[in-house]
Amino acid sequence: MSQSSQYTEDNIRSLDWKEHIRMRPGMYIGKLGDGSSADDGIYILLKEVMDNCIDEFVMGAGKTIEISVQGNKVIVRDYGRGIPLGKVVDVVSKMNTGGKYDSRAFKKSVGLNGVGTKAVNALSSYFRVESTRDGKSKSAEFESGNLTDEEELEETSRRRGTKVSFIPDDTIFKNYKFRNEYIERMLKNYVYLNPGLTIVFNGEKFYSDNGLKDLLEDNNNTDDMLYPIIHLRGDDIEVAMTHSKTQYSEEYHSFVNGQNTTQGGTHLAAFREAVVKTIRDFYGKNYEAADIRKSIIAAISVKVMEPVFESQTKTKLGSTDMGDGLPTVRTFINDFIGTQLDNYLHKNPETAEKLQRKILQAERERKELSGIRKLARERAKKASLHNKKLRDCRVHLADMKNDRRLDTTLFITEGDSASGSITKSRDVNTQAVFSLRGKPLNSYGMSKKVVYENEEFNLLQAALNIEESLEDLRYNNIVIATDADVDGMHIRLLLITFFLQFFPELIKEGHLFILQTPLFRVRNKKETIYCYSEEEKQQAIRKLKGNPEITRFKGLGEISPDEFKYFIGEDIRLDPVMLDKAMSIDNFLEFYMGKNTPDRQEFIINNLKVELDLVEEQ
């Protein structure tokens, strides 16, 4: 028997808590990432600390939370009760230690398994916790989960509460950078769900008077709303909903005990079912569920006793019961919506009339598209989607655990050479490649019909599985990978137009990215440096000295698969596509993709002049 195949006592190891977290971080925080995606690990670390502060607020202790993010250092200060001083070290360094096992203290807590701050501690190169209560304070510092300093109790006049400071370990989170946009979105969700809470982030205050109603208004253009937001509140449940005038698919924001359940779960499934049943009963018509929910924009928040999530990152609720003798989640939500939404529609006949017209319009459009949809699906099968246009990954949404879904990526490329390079160098388990043929159609101003009639759009929609909603989206990250030239930029713009026109929630929810690939390769006999800008190239030349070889990459197809694996692996650089809330999607598309040629020409000339001025100054 070979040495490598032997299995003895020497093969058995016992890891302590911090070693296990550092060796298997995905089990505790989902994917790692570099901060370019809202669900990357560095934001989960912040969320784990924040969840403890929120639990204190929910228990009536501390109405303000202060957060500072400067560079890679994060500081979170609450004014809650403070960790019991004799347990400060244990709470952040001993697994299965915490106050949330006692349901008398935390009845509807977010964090239940005593892991959160331990994971933050273990995955941080620097971690400090300080608790103040009863006129005394206690603090401790750690490195990678190892205690490095523990101060004695001291008298203090500081306000009670807990302060946590940490720096994510850059040996685990490679090349990471905090993006304020993602942090702000997370913090806004906290204040939407907790009326009376004030969060101060780098000096800016976040506060909400109207909960989920504010969420929908802040995330959507009110001019695009078919009717005023329906806002319903009850014990342990809050709902806000409207329908879009222009959006095609369904858009949901769901929460459990303050946790943003981005993958939904039993509560969201119950809500979608309840809306359909209530509206059918109200109008006395057996409308199709898809017609009722088409263009819906909604948010739901429920509070559940000791919720069961399907992963440590708590992105999907698995609980079927509300707990504490209450009915099932499904029954509870159906009863609430069945009563409250029905009452609202009776009291607001104008809204009820607009909603019915929308449903009938959706019904007509569905019937008009039914034949086209059938043909489109047949064409997709004949095109051998999974063999020809799409080189799929081995792990699929229907088969994988929730945490694994966070790692899935679809690269959208143009041309055989670029597709070939990425296909040969990708991680076949989680990375898929969709190959375009030439430039996509400019879809601005067109109806959903074009998605089925245009082969490229039809196959792309099928590959992503987003025809009706994002609930079964097959890839968490959709990455546009085109050449860094005029044609490549144009293809990017056309694809972004397609998603904005028909699936804007993909962008709103942070699923769309642009792949950054190096422009230059600078190397000598000992070292190779890939550079993404002229500035990086000059730095590389200075570092390598002498007369290094410089290569300018003109297209993705010129980069060999052996080199490409570095650019789509651990060191991948992604730029998230984000919406500017100051401009509506319609206005945005009209300006950049419409027929307002003189305005657009003036914009290009003015901005080009700015660039030229900067060059002259340098």
C-alpha positions in Angstrom: 0.0 0.0 0.0 1.4 3.4 -0.9 2.2 5.9 1.8 -0.4 8.4 0.4 -3.3 5.9 0.7 -2.6 4.9 4.3 -5.2 5.8 6.9 -4.0 5.7 10.5 -4.3 7.6 13.8 -1.7 10.0 12.4 -4.2 11.2 9.8 -6.7 12.3 12.5 -6.4 15.9 13.6 -8.5 18.0 16.0 -8.6 21.7 15.1 -9.4 24.4 17.6 -12.2 26.9 16.8 -10.0 29.5 15.2 -8.0 27.0 13.1 -11.2 25.5 11.7 -12.7 28.9 10.8 -9.5 30.0 9.1 -9.2 26.7 7.2 -12.9 26.6 6.2 -14.1 30.2 6.2 -16.8 29.5 3.6 -18.7 27.4 6.2 -19.0 30.5 8.4 -19.2 33.5 6.1 -20.0 32.2 2.6 -17.6 33.3 -0.1 -14.5 35.4 0.5 -14.3 37.8 -2.4 -12.5 41.2 -2.6 -15.3 43.5 -1.7 -16.6 44.0 -5.3 -19.8 42.1 -4.4 -22.3 42.9 -1.7 -22.2 39.3 -0.3 -18.4 39.2 -0.1 -16.9 38.0 3.2 -15.7 41.4 4.4 -19.3 42.7 4.5 -20.5 39.5 6.3 -17.9 40.3 9.0 -19.4 43.7 9.5 -22.9 42.3 9.4 -22.0 39.8 12.2 -20.9 42.6 14.5 -23.9 44.7 13.5 -26.4 42.0 14.2 -25.3 42.0 17.9 -25.8 45.7 18.1 -29.3 45.4 16.4 -30.3 42.7 18.9 -29.4 45.1 21.7 -31.6 47.8 20.1 -34.5 45.3 19.7 -34.2 44.5 23.4 -34.6 48.2 24.1 -31.0 49.0 24.9 -29.2 51.7 22.7 -30.8 53.8 20.0 -27.7 54.7 18.2 -24.9 52.7 16.5 -21.7 54.4 15.2 -19.6 52.9 12.5 -16.3 54.0 11.0 -14.6 52.4 8.0 -11.3 54.0 7.2 -9.2 52.0 4.8 -9.3 48.4 6.0 -10.1 49.1 9.6 -13.7 48.9 10.9 -15.0 50.2 14.2 -18.5 49.5 15.4 -19.8 51.1 18.7 -23.2 50.5 20.2 -24.8 51.9 23.3 -26.5 48.7 24.5 -26.1 46.9 27.8 -22.5 45.9 27.1 -21.1 42.4 27.2 -21.0 41.1 30.8 -17.5 42.0 31.8 -16.5 38.6 33.1 -17.3 37.1 29.7 -15.8 39.6 27.3 -13.1 37.2 26.1 -15.3 34.1 26.1 -18.0 35.7 24.0 -15.6 36.4 21.1 -13.3 33.4 21.4 -15.2 30.4 22.7 -17.6 28.6 20.3 -21.2 28.1 21.4 -20.9 30.8 23.9 -23.3 33.7 23.9 -26.5 35.2 25.5 -28.8 34.2 22.7 -29.3 30.6 23.8 -31.5 32.1 26.6 -34.7 32.9 24.7 -35.8 35.1 27.6 -33.1 37.5 26.7 -33.2 37.3 22.9 -36.6 36.1 21.7 -36.3 37.0 18.1 -32.6 37.3 17.5 -30.7 37.3 14.2 -27.6 35.4 15.5 -28.5 32.2 17.3 -25.5 29.8 17.2 -22.8 31.8 19.0 -20.5 31.9 15.9 -20.7 35.4 14.5 -18.1 37.5 16.4 -15.8 34.4 16.8 -15.7 34.2 13.0 -14.9 37.9 12.8 -12.1 37.5 15.4 -10.6 34.4 13.7 -10.6 36.0 10.2 -9.1 39.3 11.3 -5.4 40.2 11.5 -6.4 42.6 14.3 -9.5 42.4 16.6 -10.3 44.4 19.7 -13.4 44.2 21.8 -14.3 46.6 24.6 -17.3 46.5 26.9 -18.5 49.2 29.2 -21.2 48.8 31.9 -21.9 49.7 35.5 -19.1 52.3 35.4 -16.5 49.8 34.5 -14.8 48.6 31.3 -13.0 45.6 30.0 -11.1 45.1 26.8 -9.1 42.5 24.9 -7.1 42.3 21.7 -6.5 39.4 19.3 -4.6 38.5 16.2 -6.1 35.8 13.9 -8.2 34.7 16.9 -5.2 34.5 19.3 -5.5 36.6 22.5 -2.6 39.1 22.5 -3.7 41.5 25.3 -6.3 41.4 28.0 -6.7 44.5 30.1 -7.9 44.5 33.7 -11.2 46.0 34.7 -11.0 49.8 35.0 -13.3 52.5 36.3 -14.7 54.7 33.5 -17.2 57.5 32.9 -17.9 56.4 29.3 -21.5 55.4 28.3 -22.3 51.8 28.5 -22.1 49.6 25.4 -19.8 47.5 23.2 -17.1 48.7 20.8 -15.6 46.2 18.3 -12.6 47.1 16.0 -11.2 44.7 13.4 -9.1 44.5 10.2 -10.0 41.6 7.9 -6.9 39.4 7.3 -5.5 40.2 3.9 -4.0 36.7 3.6 -7.6 35.4 3.5 -9.4 38.2 1.8 -7.0 38.9 -1.1 -6.8 42.5 -2.5 -9.9 43.5 -0.8 -11.5 47.0 -0.6 -14.6 48.2 1.3 -17.1 49.9 -1.0 -19.3 52.4 0.8 -22.2 51.8 -1.5 -22.6 48.2 -0.2 -22.1 49.2 3.4 -24.7 52.0 3.0 -27.2 49.6 1.5 -26.8 47.2 4.4 -27.1 50.0 7.0 -30.2 51.4 5.3 -31.8 48.0 5.5 -31.1 48.0 9.3 -32.9 51.3 9.8 -35.8 50.4 7.5 -36.4 47.4 9.8 -35.9 49.1 13.1 -37.9 52.4 13.4 -36.3 54.6 16.0 -32.8 53.4 15.3 -30.1 55.9 14.2 -26.9 54.6 12.5 -24.0 57.0 11.9 -21.6 55.8 9.2 -18.5 57.9 8.7 -20.4 60.9 10.0 -23.5 60.4 7.9 -26.8 59.6 9.6 -29.3 56.9 8.5 -32.8 56.9 9.9 -36.2 55.7 8.7 -39.7 56.9 9.7 -41.7 54.6 7.4 -39.9 51.3 7.4 -40.3 49.1 4.3 -42.2 51.9 2.5 -39.0 54.0 2.7 -37.1 51.0 1.3 -39.2 50.8 -1.9 -39.2 54.5 -2.4 -35.4 54.7 -2.0 -34.7 51.8 -4.3 -37.2 52.7 -7.1 -38.4 55.7 -9.0 -41.7 56.7 -7.6 -42.8 58.0 -11.1 -42.6 54.4 -12.3 -44.9 53.1 -9.6 -48.4 52.1 -10.9 -50.1 53.1 -7.6 -49.1 54.4 -4.2 -47.2 51.9 -2.1 -49.4 49.6 0.0 -47.9 49.6 3.5 -49.2 47.0 6.0 -48.0 46.4 9.5 -48.9 43.9 12.1 -47.4 42.0 15.0 -44.2 40.3 13.8 -44.9 41.2 10.1 -44.5 44.2 7.8 -45.2 44.4 4.1 -44.9 47.1 1.4 -45.8 46.5 -2.2 -46.6 48.2 -5.5 -46.4 47.4 -9.2 -44.0 48.9 -11.8 -45.3 50.6 -14.9 -42.4 49.5 -17.0 -40.5 46.6 -15.2 -41.2 43.1 -16.5 -40.2 40.7 -13.8 -40.9 40.4 -10.1 -38.7 42.1 -7.5 -38.7 41.2 -3.8 -36.8 42.3 -0.7 -37.3 39.8 2.2 -36.2 39.8 5.8 -36.4 37.6 8.9 -35.5 39.1 12.3 -33.7 41.9 10.5 -31.7 39.6 8.3 -31.8 40.3 4.5 -32.8 36.8 3.2 -31.5 37.4 -0.3 -32.5 33.8 -1.3 -36.0 34.1 0.1 -37.3 31.0 1.9 -40.6 29.9 3.4 -41.7 33.4 4.3 -41.3 34.8 0.7 -42.9 31.7 -0.9 -45.9 32.2 1.5 -46.1 35.9 0.6 -46.1 35.3 -3.1 -48.8 32.7 -2.7 -50.9 34.9 -0.4 -50.8 37.9 -2.7 -52.2 35.7 -5.6 -54.9 34.1 -3.5 -56.1 37.4 -2.0 -56.2 39.2 -5.3 -58.1 36.3 -6.9 -60.6 36.3 -4.1 -61.0 40.1 -4.2 -61.8 40.3 -7.9 -63.6 36.9 -8.0 -61.4 36.0 -10.9 -59.0 33.0 -11.3 -56.2 35.1 -12.8 -52.9 33.4 -13.6 -50.4 33.8 -10.8 -47.8 35.1 -13.3 -50.2 37.9 -14.5 -50.9 39.0 -10.9 -47.2 39.1 -9.9 -45.8 40.5 -13.1 -44.0 43.8 -12.4 -44.6 43.5 -8.6 -42.1 45.3 -6.4 -42.5 44.2 -2.8 -40.8 43.9 0.6 -41.7 41.6 3.5 -40.3 41.4 7.0 -41.3 38.8 9.6 -40.1 38.0 13.1 -39.8 34.3 13.9 -39.0 32.6 17.2 -35.6 30.9 16.9 -35.5 30.9 13.1 -33.8 28.1 11.2 -31.7 29.3 8.3 -30.2 27.0 5.6 -26.7 28.3 6.1 -24.5 30.3 8.5 -24.9 33.3 6.2 -28.6 33.3 6.8 -29.7 34.1 3.3 -32.6 31.7 3.1 -35.2 30.9 5.8 -35.9 27.2 6.3 -38.3 27.5 9.3 -41.9 26.4 8.8 -43.2 27.5 12.2 -43.4 31.0 13.7 -42.7 29.5 17.2 -44.1 30.2 20.6 -47.4 28.5 19.8 -48.1 30.5 16.7 -49.3 28.9 13.4 -47.0 28.0 10.6 -45.2 30.7 8.6 -47.4 30.0 5.6 -50.7 30.2 7.6 -49.5 33.3 9.5 -48.6 35.2 6.3 -51.7 34.0 4.4 -54.0 35.1 7.2 -52.4 38.5 7.5 -52.3 39.3 3.7 -55.8 37.8 3.2 -57.2 40.2 5.7 -55.1 43.4 5.4 -54.5 43.5 1.7 -58.2 42.7 1.1 -59.2 45.6 3.5 -56.8 48.0 1.7 -58.2 47.2 -1.7 -61.8 47.7 -0.5 -60.8 51.1 1.0 -58.8 52.2 -2.0 -60.9 51.5 -5.1 -58.6 53.7 -7.3 -55.6 51.5 -6.5 -57.8 48.3 -7.0 -58.8 49.5 -10.4 -55.3 50.3 -11.5 -54.1 46.9 -10.3 -56.8 45.1 -12.2 -56.0 46.9 -15.4 -52.3 45.9 -14.9 -53.3 42.3 -14.4 -55.5 42.3 -17.6 -52.7 44.0 -19.5 -50.2 41.3 -18.3 -52.8 38.6 -19.4 -53.0 40.1 -22.9 -49.3 40.3 -23.3 -48.8 36.8 -22.0 -51.3 35.4 -24.5 -49.7 37.4 -27.3 -46.3 36.1 -26.3 -47.3 32.5 -25.7 -46.7 31.3 -29.2 -43.4 33.2 -29.5 -42.3 31.8 -26.1 -43.0 28.3 -27.2 -41.0 28.7 -30.4 -38.2 30.4 -28.5 -37.9 27.5 -26.0 -37.9 25.1 -28.9 -35.1 27.1 -30.6 -33.1 27.1 -27.3 -33.3 23.3 -27.2 -32.3 22.9 -30.9 -29.4 25.3 -30.3 -28.1 22.8 -27.7 -27.8 25.6 -25.2 -25.7 23.7 -22.8 -23.2 22.6 -25.4 -23.0 25.4 -28.0 -23.6 28.9 -26.6 -23.2 28.0 -22.9 -20.2 26.1 -21.5 -21.8 25.5 -18.1 -20.2 24.8 -14.7 -20.6 21.5 -12.9 -22.4 23.0 -9.9 -26.0 24.0 -10.6 -28.4 26.0 -8.5 -30.9 23.1 -8.1 -28.1 20.7 -6.9 -25.9 22.8 -4.7 -25.8 24.0 -1.2 -26.7 27.7 -0.7 -23.2 28.7 0.2 -21.9 27.2 -3.0 -24.3 29.2 -5.1 -22.6 32.4 -4.0 -19.5 31.3 -5.9 -21.2 30.7 -9.3 -20.2 33.0 -12.1 -21.3 33.4 -15.8 -18.8 35.2 -18.1 -20.5 36.7 -21.1 -17.8 37.0 -23.9 -17.7 37.9 -27.5 -15.8 35.9 -30.1 -14.4 32.4 -30.3 -10.9 33.3 -29.2 -11.9 35.1 -26.0 -14.5 32.4 -25.2 -11.8 29.8 -25.7 -9.3 31.4 -23.5 -11.7 31.8 -20.6 -13.2 28.3 -21.1 -9.8 26.7 -20.9 -8.6 28.6 -17.8 -11.8 28.8 -15.8 -12.8 26.9 -12.7 -15.1 24.3 -14.2 -16.9 23.7 -10.9 -18.3 27.3 -10.5 -17.5 29.3 -13.6 -19.5 29.1 -16.8 -19.0 30.9 -20.2 -21.7 32.3 -22.5 -20.4 33.2 -26.0 -22.0 36.0 -28.0 -21.9 36.1 -31.8 -21.0 39.7 -32.7 -22.6 42.7 -31.2 -26.0 42.3 -29.4 -29.0 44.3 -30.6 -29.7 47.7 -29.0 -32.9 46.8 -27.1 -33.7 50.2 -25.9 -37.4 51.1 -26.3 -38.3 47.6 -27.4 -40.9 45.3 -25.8 -40.3 42.0 -24.0 -41.2 40.3 -27.3 -37.6 41.0 -28.6 -36.2 38.8 -25.8 -37.8 35.8 -27.4 -37.4 36.7 -31.0 -33.7 37.6 -30.7 -31.7 34.3 -30.5 -28.9 35.8 -28.4 -31.2 37.4 -25.8 -33.5 34.3 -25.7 -30.5 32.0 -25.0 -29.0 34.3 -22.5 -32.3 34.6 -20.6 -32.6 30.8 -20.7 -29.0 30.4 -19.4 -29.7 32.7 -16.5 -33.2 31.3 -15.8 -34.7 34.7 -15.2 -37.8 34.7 -17.4 -40.2 35.2 -14.5 -38.1 36.3 -11.5 -34.6 36.2 -9.9 -35.7 33.5 -7.4 -34.0 30.7 -9.5 -31.1 32.8 -10.9 -28.5 30.2 -11.9 -25.4 32.4 -11.4 -24.8 34.8 -8.5 -22.3 36.8 -10.5 -22.9 37.8 -14.1 -19.6 39.1 -15.6 -19.4 41.0 -18.9 -15.9 40.1 -20.3 -15.1 42.1 -23.5 -12.1 43.7 -25.0 -10.9 47.1 -23.6 -11.4 48.8 -26.9 -14.2 50.8 -28.6 -16.0 47.7 -29.8 -15.7 46.0 -26.5 -17.0 49.1 -24.7 -20.0 49.2 -27.1 -20.8 45.6 -26.4 -20.7 46.3 -22.7 -23.1 49.2 -23.1 -25.5 47.1 -25.3 -25.6 44.3 -22.7 -26.1 46.7 -19.8 -29.0 48.2 -21.8 -30.5 44.8 -22.2 -30.4 44.1 -18.5 -31.7 47.6 -17.5 -34.5 47.4 -20.0 -35.8 44.0 -19.1 -34.1 42.8 -15.8 -33.1 45.9 -13.8 -33.4 44.0 -10.5 -30.3 42.0 -11.6 -28.4 45.3 -11.3 -30.3 46.6 -8.3 -29.4 43.4 -6.4 -25.7 43.6 -7.4 -25.3 40.7 -9.7 -23.8 42.4 -12.8 -20.1 43.1 -13.1 -17.4 44.2 -15.6 -14.3 42.0 -15.8 -11.1 44.0 -15.6 -8.2 42.4 -17.6 -4.6 43.7 -17.8 -3.6 46.1 -20.5 0.1 45.4 -20.2 2.5 42.6 -19.3 5.9 43.8 -18.0 8.5 41.1 -17.4 12.1 40.2 -17.2 13.8 36.8 -16.8 12.9 36.6 -13.1 9.5 38.2 -12.7 6.2 39.0 -14.6 3.9 41.8 -13.6 0.4 42.4 -15.1 -0.7 46.0 -15.2 -4.3 47.3 -15.5 -3.4 50.9 -16.2 -0.6 53.2 -17.5 0.3 54.1 -13.9 0.7 50.5 -12.9 2.9 49.9 -16.0 5.2 52.7 -15.1 5.5 51.3 -11.5 6.3 47.9 -12.9 9.0 49.3 -15.2 10.6 51.1 -12.2 10.4 47.9 -10.1 11.9 45.6 -12.6 14.5 48.2 -13.7 16.7 47.7 -16.7 14.9 47.2 -20.0 11.9 44.8 -19.3 9.8 43.4 -22.1 6.5 45.2 -22.4 3.4 43.7 -24.1 0.2 45.6 -24.8 -2.8 43.3 -24.8 -5.3 44.4 -27.5 -7.9 41.8 -26.8 -8.9 38.9 -24.6 -8.1 36.4 -27.3 -4.4 37.4 -27.2 -4.1 36.4 -23.5 -3.2 32.7 -23.3 -5.3 30.4 -21.1 -2.2 29.8 -18.9 -2.1 33.5 -18.2 -5.9 34.0 -18.1 -6.3 31.7 -15.1 -4.6 34.4 -12.9 -7.2 37.0 -14.0 -10.3 35.0 -13.3 -9.1 33.2 -10.2 -8.3 34.4 -6.7 -6.9 37.7 -8.1 -10.0 38.5 -10.3 -10.8 42.2 -10.5 -14.5 43.0 -11.0 -16.1 46.4 -11.2 -19.8 46.2 -10.1 -22.4 47.8 -12.3 -24.4 50.2 -10.0 -27.4 52.4 -10.6 -27.3 56.1 -9.9 -30.5 56.7 -8.0 -30.4 60.4 -9.0 -31.4 59.3 -12.5 -34.3 57.0 -13.5 -33.6 54.0 -15.7 -35.8 55.5 -18.4 -33.9 58.8 -18.4 -30.6 57.0 -18.3 -31.4 54.8 -21.3 -32.9 57.6 -23.2 -29.8 59.8 -22.8 -27.2 57.1 -23.6 -29.1 54.8 -26.0 -31.9 56.9 -27.4 -32.0 59.3 -30.4 -30.9 62.5 -28.6 -27.8 62.6 -30.6 -26.9 66.4 -30.2 -27.2 66.1 -26.4 -25.1 63.0 -26.3 -22.5 64.5 -28.6 -22.2 67.6 -26.4 -21.8 65.4 -23.3 -19.0 63.4 -25.0 -17.2 66.5 -26.2 -17.4 68.2 -22.8 -16.1 65.2 -21.0 -13.4 64.6 -23.6 -12.2 68.2 -23.0 -12.0 67.5 -19.3 -9.8 64.4 -20.0 -7.6 66.5 -22.4 -7.2 69.3 -19.8 -6.1 66.7 -17.2 -3.5 65.4 -19.6 -2.2 68.9 -20.4 -1.9 69.7 -16.7 0.2 66.5 -16.1 
